[in-house]
Amino acid sequence: MSPSLAWLLLIVSGIIDVAWALAAKKSVGFSEPLWAGISLALLVIFIALLTKALTVLPLGTAYAVWTGIGAVGSLAAGVVLFGESSDAVRLTFAAVTILGVVGLKVSS
């Protein structure tokens, strides 16, 4: 697998991780069977893609990028879909997360 394909798989895995977090929230502690099933299916998919990407990519950088996508994506989804706070402090730390991820990617 080429590094470009591995990065694409990693990014898709990160996006699916955000979808998984949304489904997990909608499952209400796995008390909603449909959302619980969707959550579990998304979990299997994002882990499979992450595992495949890690066969080529450096672990530390790849995991940091994946975690950053999940963290910032989940923050954004929470703000947009659930009316969670978007105050300056939260947005500042999201920006710091993005800068850290970009820095790790550029330096690898």
N, CA and C atoms as an extended XYZ file, in Angstrom:
324
Properties=species:S:1:pos:R:3:atomname:S:1:resname:S:1:resid:I:1 pbc="F F F"
N         0.845       -1.167        0.000 N   MET     1
C         0.000        0.000        0.000 CA  MET     1
C         0.896        1.238        0.000 C   MET     1
N         0.490        2.234       -0.762 N   SER     2
C         1.265        3.468       -0.825 CA  SER     2
C         1.001        4.328        0.408 C   SER     2
N         1.944        5.189        0.763 N   PRO     3
C         1.707        6.102        1.879 CA  PRO     3
C         0.493        7.012        1.650 C   PRO     3
N         0.278        7.419        0.413 N   SER     4
C        -0.886        8.276        0.115 CA  SER     4
C        -2.191        7.556        0.435 C   SER     4
N        -2.290        6.302        0.055 N   LEU     5
C        -3.492        5.531        0.358 CA  LEU     5
C        -3.626        5.326        1.862 C   LEU     5
N        -2.515        5.095        2.535 N   ALA     6
C        -2.550        4.909        3.987 CA  ALA     6
C        -3.060        6.181        4.678 C   ALA     6
N        -2.597        7.356        4.233 N   TRP     7
C        -3.085        8.611        4.815 CA  TRP     7
C        -4.570        8.784        4.542 C   TRP     7
N        -5.011        8.421        3.347 N   LEU     8
C        -6.438        8.517        3.030 CA  LEU     8
C        -7.256        7.607        3.948 C   LEU     8
N        -6.795        6.376        4.143 N   LEU     9
C        -7.488        5.451        5.044 CA  LEU     9
C        -7.529        6.000        6.466 C   LEU     9
N        -6.435        6.615        6.890 N   LEU    10
C        -6.373        7.189        8.230 CA  LEU    10
C        -7.386        8.324        8.388 C   LEU    10
N        -7.460        9.188        7.393 N   ILE    11
C        -8.414       10.305        7.440 CA  ILE    11
C        -9.848        9.790        7.448 C   ILE    11
N       -10.143        8.833        6.599 N   VAL    12
C       -11.493        8.251        6.570 CA  VAL    12
C       -11.801        7.593        7.917 C   VAL    12
N       -10.819        6.902        8.488 N   SER    13
C       -11.010        6.295        9.795 CA  SER    13
C       -11.323        7.343       10.854 C   SER    13
N       -10.631        8.475       10.804 N   GLY    14
C       -10.897        9.554       11.753 CA  GLY    14
C       -12.294       10.115       11.612 C   GLY    14
N       -12.756       10.262       10.383 N   ILE    15
C       -14.115       10.762       10.136 CA  ILE    15
C       -15.145        9.753       10.641 C   ILE    15
N       -14.886        8.478       10.389 N   ILE    16
C       -15.799        7.441       10.883 CA  ILE    16
C       -15.776        7.391       12.411 C   ILE    16
N       -14.632        7.708       13.010 N   ASP    17
C       -14.553        7.799       14.468 CA  ASP    17
C       -15.518        8.866       14.994 C   ASP    17
N       -15.603        9.982       14.308 N   VAL    18
C       -16.548       11.037       14.703 CA  VAL    18
C       -17.987       10.525       14.567 C   VAL    18
N       -18.279        9.844       13.466 N   ALA    19
C       -19.613        9.266       13.284 CA  ALA    19
C       -19.918        8.248       14.377 C   ALA    19
N       -18.901        7.461       14.759 N   TRP    20
C       -19.072        6.496       15.849 CA  TRP    20
C       -19.430        7.200       17.156 C   TRP    20
N       -18.732        8.302       17.455 N   ALA    21
C       -19.015        9.044       18.690 CA  ALA    21
C       -20.452        9.565       18.686 C   ALA    21
N       -20.900       10.046       17.546 N   LEU    22
C       -22.292       10.524       17.434 CA  LEU    22
C       -23.275        9.379       17.644 C   LEU    22
N       -22.995        8.241       17.018 N   ALA    23
C       -23.879        7.084       17.176 CA  ALA    23
C       -23.871        6.582       18.612 C   ALA    23
N       -22.700        6.601       19.252 N   ALA    24
C       -22.616        6.175       20.646 CA  ALA    24
C       -23.457        7.085       21.539 C   ALA    24
N       -23.407        8.385       21.279 N   LYS    25
C       -24.232        9.324       22.052 CA  LYS    25
C       -25.714        9.062       21.809 C   LYS    25
N       -26.076        8.855       20.545 N   LYS    26
C       -27.485        8.602       20.196 CA  LYS    26
C       -27.980        7.263       20.754 C   LYS    26
N       -27.054        6.354       21.081 N   SER    27
C       -27.467        5.057       21.604 CA  SER    27
C       -27.923        5.145       23.062 C   SER    27
N       -27.685        6.292       23.687 N   VAL    28
C       -28.089        6.536       25.076 CA  VAL    28
C       -27.625        5.382       25.973 C   VAL    28
N       -26.303        5.228       26.035 N   GLY    29
C       -25.749        4.161       26.871 CA  GLY    29
C       -26.101        2.773       26.376 C   GLY    29
N       -26.239        2.637       25.068 N   PHE    30
C       -26.585        1.373       24.406 CA  PHE    30
C       -28.001        0.891       24.773 C   PHE    30
N       -28.857        1.829       25.156 N   SER    31
C       -30.253        1.460       25.433 CA  SER    31
C       -31.130        1.573       24.186 C   SER    31
N       -30.619        2.165       23.131 N   GLU    32
C       -31.318        2.256       21.848 CA  GLU    32
C       -30.665        1.250       20.896 C   GLU    32
N       -31.320        0.110       20.650 N   PRO    33
C       -30.668       -0.973       19.888 CA  PRO    33
C       -30.181       -0.575       18.495 C   PRO    33
N       -30.949        0.212       17.762 N   LEU    34
C       -30.529        0.603       16.409 CA  LEU    34
C       -29.230        1.394       16.467 C   LEU    34
N       -29.181        2.413       17.315 N   TRP    35
C       -27.984        3.245       17.427 CA  TRP    35
C       -26.823        2.468       18.025 C   TRP    35
N       -27.105        1.538       18.933 N   ALA    36
C       -26.054        0.698       19.485 CA  ALA    36
C       -25.428       -0.158       18.381 C   ALA    36
N       -26.261       -0.720       17.533 N   GLY    37
C       -25.765       -1.528       16.407 CA  GLY    37
C       -24.956       -0.702       15.427 C   GLY    37
N       -25.444        0.492       15.109 N   ILE    38
C       -24.703        1.390       14.217 CA  ILE    38
C       -23.355        1.738       14.839 C   ILE    38
N       -23.373        2.025       16.135 N   SER    39
C       -22.139        2.360       16.844 CA  SER    39
C       -21.120        1.229       16.754 C   SER    39
N       -21.555        0.023       17.010 N   LEU    40
C       -20.643       -1.121       16.956 CA  LEU    40
C       -20.099       -1.357       15.548 C   LEU    40
N       -20.956       -1.197       14.538 N   ALA    41
C       -20.509       -1.371       13.151 CA  ALA    41
C       -19.462       -0.311       12.791 C   ALA    41
N       -19.709        0.942       13.173 N   LEU    42
C       -18.743        2.004       12.888 CA  LEU    42
C       -17.431        1.771       13.622 C   LEU    42
N       -17.514        1.253       14.833 N   LEU    43
C       -16.309        0.938       15.607 CA  LEU    43
C       -15.442       -0.078       14.868 C   LEU    43
N       -16.051       -1.136       14.378 N   VAL    44
C       -15.310       -2.163       13.642 CA  VAL    44
C       -14.668       -1.567       12.387 C   VAL    44
N       -15.420       -0.714       11.683 N   ILE    45
C       -14.903       -0.130       10.442 CA  ILE    45
C       -13.725        0.792       10.716 C   ILE    45
N       -13.866        1.697       11.713 N   PHE    46
C       -12.756        2.632       11.921 CA  PHE    46
C       -11.522        1.944       12.474 C   PHE    46
N       -11.687        0.915       13.277 N   ILE    47
C       -10.520        0.182       13.774 CA  ILE    47
C        -9.842       -0.571       12.628 C   ILE    47
N       -10.622       -1.156       11.738 N   ALA    48
C       -10.044       -1.877       10.593 CA  ALA    48
C        -9.244       -0.926        9.701 C   ALA    48
N        -9.802        0.250        9.418 N   LEU    49
C        -9.102        1.214        8.573 CA  LEU    49
C        -7.848        1.747        9.268 C   LEU    49
N        -7.961        2.048       10.551 N   LEU    50
C        -6.804        2.536       11.309 CA  LEU    50
C        -5.695        1.486       11.316 C   LEU    50
N        -6.060        0.248       11.563 N   THR    51
C        -5.077       -0.838       11.599 CA  THR    51
C        -4.380       -0.989       10.254 C   THR    51
N        -5.140       -0.906        9.183 N   LYS    52
C        -4.561       -1.022        7.836 CA  LYS    52
C        -3.593        0.135        7.577 C   LYS    52
N        -3.985        1.357        7.942 N   ALA    53
C        -3.124        2.522        7.726 CA  ALA    53
C        -1.833        2.410        8.526 C   ALA    53
N        -1.916        1.845        9.724 N   LEU    54
C        -0.736        1.738       10.579 CA  LEU    54
C         0.288        0.727       10.078 C   LEU    54
N        -0.076       -0.072        9.083 N   THR    55
C         0.917       -0.975        8.512 CA  THR    55
C         1.982       -0.206        7.735 C   THR    55
N         1.666        1.011        7.327 N   VAL    56
C         2.579        1.814        6.508 CA  VAL    56
C         3.051        3.076        7.239 C   VAL    56
N         2.180        3.693        7.980 N   LEU    57
C         2.474        5.001        8.577 CA  LEU    57
C         3.187        4.870        9.920 C   LEU    57
N         3.965        5.903       10.288 N   PRO    58
C         4.597        5.885       11.606 CA  PRO    58
C         3.540        5.997       12.709 C   PRO    58
N         3.642        5.137       13.697 N   LEU    59
C         2.618        5.028       14.738 CA  LEU    59
C         2.317        6.355       15.427 C   LEU    59
N         3.321        7.018       15.951 N   GLY    60
C         3.095        8.229       16.738 CA  GLY    60
C         2.401        9.321       15.946 C   GLY    60
N         2.886        9.580       14.753 N   THR    61
C         2.302       10.625       13.918 CA  THR    61
C         0.897       10.238       13.477 C   THR    61
N         0.732        9.020       13.013 N   ALA    62
C        -0.578        8.584       12.526 CA  ALA    62
C        -1.621        8.616       13.637 C   ALA    62
N        -1.254        8.129       14.805 N   TYR    63
C        -2.220        8.105       15.902 CA  TYR    63
C        -2.566        9.517       16.358 C   TYR    63
N        -1.588       10.410       16.362 N   ALA    64
C        -1.860       11.798       16.723 CA  ALA    64
C        -2.803       12.452       15.714 C   ALA    64
N        -2.585       12.212       14.435 N   VAL    65
C        -3.470       12.768       13.404 CA  VAL    65
C        -4.868       12.196       13.562 C   VAL    65
N        -4.966       10.892       13.739 N   TRP    66
C        -6.267       10.241       13.894 CA  TRP    66
C        -7.006       10.767       15.119 C   TRP    66
N        -6.287       10.884       16.228 N   THR    67
C        -6.893       11.392       17.454 CA  THR    67
C        -7.339       12.840       17.279 C   THR    67
N        -6.520       13.630       16.594 N   GLY    68
C        -6.888       15.026       16.339 CA  GLY    68
C        -8.150       15.152       15.510 C   GLY    68
N        -8.264       14.323       14.476 N   ILE    69
C        -9.484       14.333       13.654 CA  ILE    69
C       -10.688       13.992       14.526 C   ILE    69
N       -10.547       12.962       15.337 N   GLY    70
C       -11.648       12.554       16.206 CA  GLY    70
C       -12.005       13.613       17.230 C   GLY    70
N       -10.994       14.209       17.856 N   ALA    71
C       -11.242       15.200       18.908 CA  ALA    71
C       -11.870       16.471       18.354 C   ALA    71
N       -11.276       17.026       17.321 N   VAL    72
C       -11.793       18.277       16.760 CA  VAL    72
C       -13.116       18.022       16.039 C   VAL    72
N       -13.221       16.901       15.341 N   GLY    73
C       -14.479       16.567       14.660 CA  GLY    73
C       -15.620       16.360       15.637 C   GLY    73
N       -15.345       15.682       16.748 N   SER    74
C       -16.378       15.463       17.759 CA  SER    74
C       -16.767       16.767       18.442 C   SER    74
N       -15.785       17.624       18.683 N   LEU    75
C       -16.085       18.939       19.250 CA  LEU    75
C       -17.000       19.720       18.315 C   LEU    75
N       -16.654       19.760       17.038 N   ALA    76
C       -17.467       20.483       16.058 CA  ALA    76
C       -18.868       19.879       15.957 C   ALA    76
N       -18.963       18.563       15.933 N   ALA    77
C       -20.276       17.913       15.853 CA  ALA    77
C       -21.109       18.221       17.083 C   ALA    77
N       -20.479       18.229       18.257 N   GLY    78
C       -21.201       18.556       19.484 CA  GLY    78
C       -21.745       19.965       19.469 C   GLY    78
N       -20.956       20.897       18.947 N   VAL    79
C       -21.401       22.290       18.854 CA  VAL    79
C       -22.562       22.411       17.875 C   VAL    79
N       -22.416       21.821       16.699 N   VAL    80
C       -23.422       21.966       15.640 CA  VAL    80
C       -24.690       21.172       15.940 C   VAL    80
N       -24.538       19.930       16.371 N   LEU    81
C       -25.703       19.051       16.502 CA  LEU    81
C       -26.353       19.056       17.880 C   LEU    81
N       -25.569       19.358       18.912 N   PHE    82
C       -26.109       19.253       20.266 CA  PHE    82
C       -26.063       20.562       21.044 C   PHE    82
N       -25.689       21.640       20.363 N   GLY    83
C       -25.681       22.945       21.005 CA  GLY    83
C       -24.666       23.078       22.123 C   GLY    83
N       -23.587       22.293       22.069 N   GLU    84
C       -22.558       22.395       23.092 CA  GLU    84
C       -21.805       23.715       22.958 C   GLU    84
N       -21.122       24.108       23.999 N   SER    85
C       -20.432       25.392       24.056 CA  SER    85
C       -19.372       25.523       22.963 C   SER    85
N       -19.314       26.711       22.395 N   SER    86
C       -18.266       27.023       21.426 CA  SER    86
C       -17.528       28.280       21.875 C   SER    86
N       -17.259       28.362       23.178 N   ASP    87
C       -16.602       29.555       23.705 CA  ASP    87
C       -15.146       29.626       23.237 C   ASP    87
N       -14.543       30.777       23.466 N   ALA    88
C       -13.191       31.048       22.967 CA  ALA    88
C       -12.163       30.067       23.514 C   ALA    88
N       -12.305       29.645       24.747 N   VAL    89
C       -11.329       28.721       25.337 CA  VAL    89
C       -11.371       27.381       24.608 C   VAL    89
N       -12.554       26.845       24.391 N   ARG    90
C       -12.668       25.555       23.688 CA  ARG    90
C       -12.125       25.657       22.264 C   ARG    90
N       -12.464       26.737       21.576 N   LEU    91
C       -11.992       26.909       20.197 CA  LEU    91
C       -10.482       27.111       20.152 C   LEU    91
N        -9.936       27.796       21.149 N   THR    92
C        -8.484       27.982       21.212 CA  THR    92
C        -7.776       26.642       21.373 C   THR    92
N        -8.281       25.805       22.275 N   PHE    93
C        -7.641       24.501       22.464 CA  PHE    93
C        -7.846       23.595       21.252 C   PHE    93
N        -8.947       23.728       20.551 N   ALA    94
C        -9.123       22.975       19.302 CA  ALA    94
C        -8.084       23.423       18.282 C   ALA    94
N        -7.837       24.729       18.213 N   ALA    95
C        -6.823       25.253       17.290 CA  ALA    95
C        -5.433       24.744       17.668 C   ALA    95
N        -5.140       24.685       18.950 N   VAL    96
C        -3.851       24.157       19.405 CA  VAL    96
C        -3.722       22.684       19.011 C   VAL    96
N        -4.800       21.934       19.138 N   THR    97
C        -4.789       20.523       18.726 CA  THR    97
C        -4.469       20.413       17.240 C   THR    97
N        -5.123       21.220       16.436 N   ILE    98
C        -4.888       21.199       14.983 CA  ILE    98
C        -3.437       21.564       14.674 C   ILE    98
N        -2.921       22.596       15.340 N   LEU    99
C        -1.519       22.979       15.111 CA  LEU    99
C        -0.574       21.843       15.489 C   LEU    99
N        -0.837       21.164       16.579 N   GLY   100
C        -0.002       20.044       16.979 CA  GLY   100
C        -0.024       18.916       15.974 C   GLY   100
N        -1.196       18.600       15.461 N   VAL   101
C        -1.334       17.531       14.471 CA  VAL   101
C        -0.588       17.914       13.191 C   VAL   101
N        -0.789       19.139       12.730 N   VAL   102
C        -0.089       19.592       11.516 CA  VAL   102
C         1.420       19.562       11.742 C   VAL   102
N         1.865       20.023       12.910 N   GLY   103
C         3.289       20.003       13.217 CA  GLY   103
C         3.872       18.608       13.189 C   GLY   103
N         3.161       17.647       13.765 N   LEU   104
C         3.643       16.264       13.748 CA  LEU   104
C         3.698       15.707       12.330 C   LEU   104
N         2.700       16.023       11.538 N   LYS   105
C         2.666       15.523       10.155 CA  LYS   105
C         3.803       16.120        9.348 C   LYS   105
N         4.012       17.423        9.481 N   VAL   106
C         5.057       18.103        8.705 CA  VAL   106
C         6.443       17.614        9.121 C   VAL   106
N         6.622       17.342       10.399 N   SER   107
C         7.947       16.951       10.882 CA  SER   107
C         8.272       15.477       10.688 C   SER   107
N         7.281       14.679       10.256 N   SER   108
C         7.555       13.236       10.111 CA  SER   108
C         8.166       12.905        8.765 C   SER   108
